[in-house]
Amino acid sequence: MKNDLDRLMQEHQIDVVFVVGAAQHNPAMVYFTGRVHVSQAELIKVVGKEPLLYFASAMEREEAAKTGLATQSIEAYHPKRLLEQAQGDAILARAMRYQRMLEDLGVHKGRMAVYGMSEAGLAYAVFSRLSDLMPGIEIVSESDHTILGLARSTKDEKEIEQIRHMGEITIEVVKQTADFLTDQKVVHGVLTKSNGEPLRIGEIKRQINLWLAERGAENPHGTVFAIGRDAAIPHSAGEDQMVLEVGKTIVFDIFPCQEQGGYYYDFTRTWCLGYAPDDVWALYEDVKAVYQTVIEALKLEGQCADYQKLVCDLFEGRGHPTVKSNPTTEEGYVHSLGHGVGLQIHERPWFGTNATEKDILSVGSVFTIEPGLYYPTRGMGIRLEDTYVVHKDGRIEPLAHFPLDLVLPIKMSS
């Protein structure tokens, strides 16, 4: 959580956190600012002190003020004058500004962790020049595996409520999608619109985007809506031109976020339209049984890697290959059990091969549980996924609820 950040900075010997970029679709910046319209900024947090936000344009001063942070206009550093002093070298001029910003905060030496969203070449050039100007500063390129990732791996109540609200929006759209599908007519085994044309996956995805937008949500990474063999490739998004046939597995994985790149939600169901063949039912029952067993095993302070091992053992006990016995398998259970959810759709805690002893189910953890089985050669895949939270009293519950039903009955057929 945010109130852990100073402790984490001290433990990792980080004296300064420096974040660059806009305050939209920039997880490190949004973590401090919330969702405001600041198109270019820098944020500096010195250990033991409150962060300071530097906004680039006076036109955005009121948006910057909405963050509740102390703010400063970049114009106070006279960028044009710095550019003249740098003899037109824009990279050096920016590095000089960063130097003065840090020195004004009393920072002359120490370890500085850099985060944010910026063009890689520009960031590399500017911070390289800053190193030349301030040899007492050691610039550390941080990732989500370190202090911000650790801080963000648990959420406070305000963050949890934002994710819960995204869950409610997600479930509304999932229900609307199910209702839309079941209202269609089936002709020769294919869902067909009122004009006689087949319904295609691309049309479903466009409807989903519209329904999310109507509720104040974005879908920056798109939606997985994959049928048949594509459903057996976990990250296949589904081909827009494919028609929707009855009796085939559809993996529907939806992971929208708040407008301007806020908190995400993650959810998956597998559906068959009209009916499910016996072999699909058997695969579904295996996934559902493992899902329910793992949910019952979740507990406060549980090691995430242990749950991954458990799900592998359960699936192997049912005769399916898994990544435990064969890390390169493309059939059976081929991925990790889950991941954290927050300002990124995938963040700590981790459950797979990148999990460490620090990836545990702590109070405030928000994470997915998503076992699945995939058989491309059989043209079928099954995944069930919900997003869970660990409460202060140790309870672990999903943040939104939707039935696990496999079959969507079709109301009209011919």
LINCOR-V857201 format. One record per backbone hydrogen bond with DSSP energy under -1.0 kcal/mol. NH is the residue of the N-H (numbers start at 0). CO is the residue of the C=O. Records with the same first field share a line. If there is no record, write none. Layout:
BEGIN
NH: CO / CO
END
This chain:
BEGIN
3: 0
4: 1
7: 3
8: 4
9: 5
10: 6
11: 7
12: 9
13: 8
14: 110
15: 110
16: 44
17: 112
18: 42
19: 114
20: 40
22: 37
24: 259
29: 25
30: 26
31: 28
32: 28
33: 29
35: 33
37: 35
41: 53
42: 18
43: 51
44: 16
46: 14
48: 45
51: 43
52: 69
53: 41
54: 71
55: 39
59: 56
60: 57
63: 59
64: 60
65: 61
66: 63
67: 64
71: 52
73: 54
75: 72
76: 73
77: 74
81: 77
82: 78
83: 79
84: 80
85: 81
86: 83
87: 82
88: 85
89: 87
92: 88
93: 89
94: 90
95: 91
96: 92
97: 93
98: 94
99: 95
100: 96
101: 97
102: 98
103: 99
105: 102
106: 101
109: 135
111: 137
112: 15
113: 139
114: 17
116: 19
122: 118
123: 119
124: 120
125: 121
126: 122
127: 123
128: 124
129: 125
130: 126
131: 127
132: 128
133: 129
136: 133
137: 109
139: 111
141: 113
145: 142
149: 145
150: 146
151: 147
153: 150
154: 363
159: 155
160: 156
161: 157
162: 158
163: 159
164: 160
165: 161
166: 162
167: 163
168: 164
169: 165
170: 166
171: 167
172: 168
173: 169
174: 170
175: 171
176: 172
177: 173
178: 174
179: 175
180: 176
181: 177
182: 178
183: 180
184: 191
186: 189
189: 186
190: 243
191: 184
192: 196
195: 192
198: 190
200: 241
201: 239
203: 199
204: 200
205: 201
206: 202
207: 203
208: 204
209: 205
210: 206
211: 207
212: 208
213: 209
214: 211
215: 212
216: 211
217: 256
221: 218
223: 252
224: 236
225: 250
227: 248
229: 226
231: 228
232: 229
235: 232
241: 238
243: 198
245: 188
246: 272
249: 270
250: 225
251: 268
252: 223
253: 266
256: 217
257: 262
258: 215
260: 257
261: 257
263: 341
264: 255
266: 253
267: 384
268: 251
270: 249
271: 405
273: 407
274: 272
280: 276
281: 277
282: 278
283: 279
284: 280
285: 281
286: 282
287: 283
288: 284
289: 285
290: 286
291: 287
292: 288
293: 289
294: 290
295: 291
296: 292
300: 360
301: 298
303: 358
306: 302
307: 303
308: 304
309: 305
310: 306
311: 307
312: 308
313: 309
314: 310
315: 311
316: 312
318: 315
319: 314
325: 321
328: 325
331: 373
332: 320
339: 346
340: 365
341: 343
346: 339
354: 351
358: 355
359: 357
360: 301
361: 359
363: 389
364: 361
366: 387
367: 338
368: 385
369: 336
372: 381
373: 331
374: 379
377: 374
378: 375
379: 374
381: 372
383: 370
384: 267
385: 368
387: 366
388: 396
389: 364
390: 394
393: 390
396: 388
398: 386
407: 271
410: 181
413: 185
END
